[in-house]
Amino acid sequence: MFRRIIAITTAACCAIVLSATLGAQTKTPPAGKKDHAFKGKVEKVDQKTNMVTVNNENIPGWMMSMTMTYHVDKDAALKDLKPGSKITATVYDGDFQTLYDVKLAPPDKK
Ligand SMILES: [Cu+2]
C-alpha cells in the first residue's frame, strides 16, 4: 500500500520537472514576421551555452554570407551537430540571434 503511493508520487514529480525543462529550452518564433530559409556550415558547437557558430550562405533580405554565433530554438538540436555539419534552419525578420527548426542538411548528391 505505502509502496504504491510512493511510486505514484515519484511519477508525478518527474512529469513536472520534465515539462518545466522543455519549456525553458524551447523558443517560439516571433509572431507575424517573414521567415527565411537558412543554410550554412557549422564551425563550432558550444554545448555549455547552447550556441552554435555557423557560416551561412547569403540570405537575401535577412543577412549576407558571414560567420555568426546563434542560439537554437531547442537545445537538443545541438547534439547532432559538429564542426563541418551542413544545416538548414528557419530564421525570421528582426531576429538575428536564433535558428529555428535546425536540421542536418541532406548529404550532397553524387
Ligand atoms: Cu550576420
Residues whose N, C-alpha, C, O or C-beta is under 5 A from the ligand:
A	BS01	CU	M63 M66 M68
